[in-house]
Amino acid sequence: MNESTDAAVAAWREALGQQNVVTSAESLDRASTATFPTNASVVAILRPDNHAEVQSSLRIANRFELPVYPTSRGCNWGLGSSVPTRDAVLLDLSRMNRIVDFDPRLGFLVVEPGVTFQQASEFLRDQKSTFFLPVPGGPPQGSLIGNIAERGEAAGPYGQRADFVANFQAVLPNGDCIHTGFGRFPNASATHLHRHGVGPNLEGLFTQSNLGVITQLTVWLTPYPQVLKPFMARIGRREELNQAVDTARELLLHRVVETNGIGLWNSHKMASTMGGYPWQAMDGQTPVDIERFPSEPWLIGGAIYAASGEIADANAAFLQHRLKPLTSDWQWGDSDDSQNVYLGVPTEHNIRAAYWRKKGGLPPSINPDRDRCGLIWMCFAIPLVGQDLVDVVNAVDPVVLGHGFEPNVGINCVNGRCAHLYLSIIYDREIAGEDERAVACHDKVMTLLRELGHFPYRLTLLSMDSLPPPGDDHDRYLRSIKRAFDPKSILAPGRYDAIQD
Ligand SMILES: Cc1cc2nc3c(=O)[nH]c(=O)nc-3n(C[C@H](O)[C@H](O)[C@H](O)COP(=O)(O)OP(=O)(O)OC[C@H]3O[C@@H](n4cnc5c(N)ncnc54)[C@H](O)[C@@H]3O)c2cc1C
């Protein structure tokens, strides 16, 4: 820390209280650790308790010209965890964990940044809510707002979380505050119910950006279906994968299945969530030779949500008629399962994948940063067209295997037109050379897919500067907005930033 950091820390301590400005080396080191190598460090941690304290924190940051990086829970595992894009003071919003409002009739929650999926799910259960909150495959202790700020996704209807929100309360880099939609009118009846309000909708400025700190927002909940019918089946060959994707498109476009209602996983991804690496069977060699563990290469799964038994039966019959011929081992799941991820029950099941290559197995409490798990996500938007997705899989598989890792691939049908393909590289950071190899693999895959015209829909710290220059005035426009409200670039410099001049 230099002199100006010391003076700023003194000012923040006065504003937030001594104990809410953390500078211990151990805490800073923890906050500066992700699941892959990073360059930036956390130089202090601020822990505001409320909106006004966030405003003062940013005003002080401006006064001392020190960059600040917000996190809600800091569990952005595989994408950067709580590590900032450049050296910065971490604005840790986890103390702001109040559920501010719940409307049981219209089905929405108003939350602060520290509210976790686990907390919201338990709250709704205690309220005997007829609505639930879709949960991501990520950590139960992740926050709604952090996930929305990243435009993360969950299983089932309303799973594209950032599409089912309203009334962002955002603190601008200079400490000013705005509300999106109708929220700027204190007595507007539709504040929580209408995203766009009247006039330009500013909401998009606050996700995947560095233009404001979200201190509160409204999250729309999914009504519990009268009938839920989860399904799962196996897909044997690439031709069938191709046809299954085209069939999924038809099912989504005709609303037999809801958005985010169908996903596909390859067998590597499935294996990584089921248990650790088969070290013995593989004689200690990596990557795994999937041919030696006969299993069908792909799984397709999802759920039908319906308002009545008749609708569920009709949709299920149609879905089965269209998909079953392309699959084997067709199963309808148990809709009463209390652990049902399709009904918003958070689970650590998928997070176990982060430990796939760790020889020590799973610890009692999961924390991939602490345990030096290696994990890098790559997330791409691809047309929901069978041949396009098969071409991508054919292109990335040999690259990832060639670098010594398994291509863990999942495909989420986010609407009837586009898929999200997410690929993870999982490794052990304790093994010398693995970090470097994983980063080289990441860089190669990013370049390869960009050359094929497929762009990422979400970035990691490793890919934050990887986008090519635009073919229009996009970056000039974005830079003008940033400069107008953040002339000293104090809020999360480098986070989804327009490329600098
Ligand atoms: C095995 C595994 C599976 C996963 N599955 C999923 C999945 O299914 N879906 C998914 O979306 N993710 C998934 N993740 C990724 C990640 O863990 C989650 O997205 C998680 O919910 C993010 O946690 P968080 O709330 O702590 O985010 P944070 O780290 O708090 O926030 C993420 C980023 O958003 C920005 N931000 C946070 N809060 C604010 C704010 N208040 N104002 C402005 N900007 C802010 C920050 O720049 C921050 O870096 C997975 C990770 C792993 C390891």
The ligand as an SDF file (V2000), in Angstrom:
LIG
                    3D

 53 58  0  0  0  0  0  0  0  0999 V2000
  -18.8900  -26.3730  -11.2860 C   0  0  0  0  0  0  0  0  0  0  0  0
  -19.4480  -24.9950  -11.4790 C   0  0  0  0  0  0  0  0  0  0  0  0
  -20.7060  -24.8400  -12.0460 C   0  0  0  0  0  0  0  0  0  0  0  0
  -21.2100  -23.5700  -12.3070 C   0  0  0  0  0  0  0  0  0  0  0  0
  -22.4440  -23.4730  -12.8650 N   0  0  0  0  0  0  0  0  0  0  0  0
  -22.9630  -22.2530  -13.1670 C   0  0  0  0  0  0  0  0  0  0  0  0
  -24.2540  -22.1520  -13.7500 C   0  0  0  0  0  0  0  0  0  0  0  0
  -24.9580  -23.1350  -13.9690 O   0  0  0  0  0  0  0  0  0  0  0  0
  -24.7010  -20.9090  -14.0810 N   0  0  0  0  0  0  0  0  0  0  0  0
  -23.9670  -19.7930  -13.8330 C   0  0  0  0  0  0  0  0  0  0  0  0
  -24.4290  -18.6880  -14.1560 O   0  0  0  0  0  0  0  0  0  0  0  0
  -22.7600  -19.8700  -13.2630 N   0  0  0  0  0  0  0  0  0  0  0  0
  -22.2290  -21.0640  -12.9060 C   0  0  0  0  0  0  0  0  0  0  0  0
  -20.9810  -21.1370  -12.3160 N   0  0  0  0  0  0  0  0  0  0  0  0
  -20.1590  -19.9110  -12.1740 C   0  0  0  0  0  0  0  0  0  0  0  0
  -20.2860  -19.0980  -10.8420 C   0  0  0  0  0  0  0  0  0  0  0  0
  -19.8120  -19.8910   -9.7770 O   0  0  0  0  0  0  0  0  0  0  0  0
  -21.6840  -18.5740  -10.5920 C   0  0  0  0  0  0  0  0  0  0  0  0
  -22.0980  -17.7250  -11.6490 O   0  0  0  0  0  0  0  0  0  0  0  0
  -21.9150  -17.8500   -9.2600 C   0  0  0  0  0  0  0  0  0  0  0  0
  -23.3110  -17.7770   -9.0350 O   0  0  0  0  0  0  0  0  0  0  0  0
  -21.3410  -16.4420   -9.1770 C   0  0  0  0  0  0  0  0  0  0  0  0
  -21.2460  -16.1520   -7.8100 O   0  0  0  0  0  0  0  0  0  0  0  0
  -21.3450  -14.7530   -7.0260 P   0  0  0  0  0  0  0  0  0  0  0  0
  -22.7330  -14.3650   -6.8320 O   0  0  0  0  0  0  0  0  0  0  0  0
  -20.4900  -14.9330   -5.8300 O   0  0  0  0  0  0  0  0  0  0  0  0
  -20.7120  -13.7440   -8.0780 O   0  0  0  0  0  0  0  0  0  0  0  0
  -19.7110  -12.5620   -7.7650 P   0  0  0  0  0  0  0  0  0  0  0  0
  -18.3300  -13.0880   -7.8280 O   0  0  0  0  0  0  0  0  0  0  0  0
  -20.1100  -11.7940   -6.5780 O   0  0  0  0  0  0  0  0  0  0  0  0
  -20.0110  -11.6460   -9.0360 O   0  0  0  0  0  0  0  0  0  0  0  0
  -19.5920  -11.9710  -10.3280 C   0  0  0  0  0  0  0  0  0  0  0  0
  -19.1120  -10.6840  -11.0210 C   0  0  0  0  0  0  0  0  0  0  0  0
  -20.2210   -9.8090  -11.2160 O   0  0  0  0  0  0  0  0  0  0  0  0
  -19.8800   -8.4610  -10.8840 C   0  0  0  0  0  0  0  0  0  0  0  0
  -20.7280   -8.0190   -9.7720 N   0  0  0  0  0  0  0  0  0  0  0  0
  -21.0340   -8.7520   -8.6750 C   0  0  0  0  0  0  0  0  0  0  0  0
  -21.8670   -8.0580   -7.8890 N   0  0  0  0  0  0  0  0  0  0  0  0
  -22.0780   -6.8770   -8.4930 C   0  0  0  0  0  0  0  0  0  0  0  0
  -22.8570   -5.7430   -8.1590 C   0  0  0  0  0  0  0  0  0  0  0  0
  -23.5960   -5.7310   -7.0590 N   0  0  0  0  0  0  0  0  0  0  0  0
  -22.8430   -4.6750   -9.0020 N   0  0  0  0  0  0  0  0  0  0  0  0
  -22.1140   -4.6980  -10.1420 C   0  0  0  0  0  0  0  0  0  0  0  0
  -21.3650   -5.7660  -10.5140 N   0  0  0  0  0  0  0  0  0  0  0  0
  -21.3440   -6.8390   -9.7030 C   0  0  0  0  0  0  0  0  0  0  0  0
  -18.4210   -8.4580  -10.4430 C   0  0  0  0  0  0  0  0  0  0  0  0
  -17.5960   -7.9220  -11.4150 O   0  0  0  0  0  0  0  0  0  0  0  0
  -18.1010   -9.9150  -10.1750 C   0  0  0  0  0  0  0  0  0  0  0  0
  -16.7960  -10.2460  -10.5680 O   0  0  0  0  0  0  0  0  0  0  0  0
  -20.4540  -22.4020  -12.0050 C   0  0  0  0  0  0  0  0  0  0  0  0
  -19.2080  -22.5590  -11.3890 C   0  0  0  0  0  0  0  0  0  0  0  0
  -18.7070  -23.8280  -11.1220 C   0  0  0  0  0  0  0  0  0  0  0  0
  -17.3790  -23.9630  -10.4590 C   0  0  0  0  0  0  0  0  0  0  0  0
  1  2  1  0
  2  3  1  0
  2 52  2  0
  3  4  2  0
  4  5  1  0
  4 50  1  0
  5  6  2  0
  6  7  1  0
  6 13  1  0
  7  8  2  0
  7  9  1  0
  9 10  1  0
 10 11  2  0
 10 12  1  0
 12 13  2  0
 13 14  1  0
 14 15  1  0
 14 50  1  0
 15 16  1  0
 16 17  1  0
 16 18  1  0
 18 19  1  0
 18 20  1  0
 20 21  1  0
 20 22  1  0
 22 23  1  0
 23 24  1  0
 24 25  2  0
 24 26  1  0
 24 27  1  0
 27 28  1  0
 28 29  2  0
 28 30  1  0
 28 31  1  0
 31 32  1  0
 32 33  1  0
 33 34  1  0
 33 48  1  0
 34 35  1  0
 35 36  1  0
 35 46  1  0
 36 37  1  0
 36 45  1  0
 37 38  2  0
 38 39  1  0
 39 40  1  0
 39 45  2  0
 40 41  1  0
 40 42  2  0
 42 43  1  0
 43 44  2  0
 44 45  1  0
 46 47  1  0
 46 48  1  0
 48 49  1  0
 50 51  2  0
 51 52  1  0
 52 53  1  0
M  END
$$$$
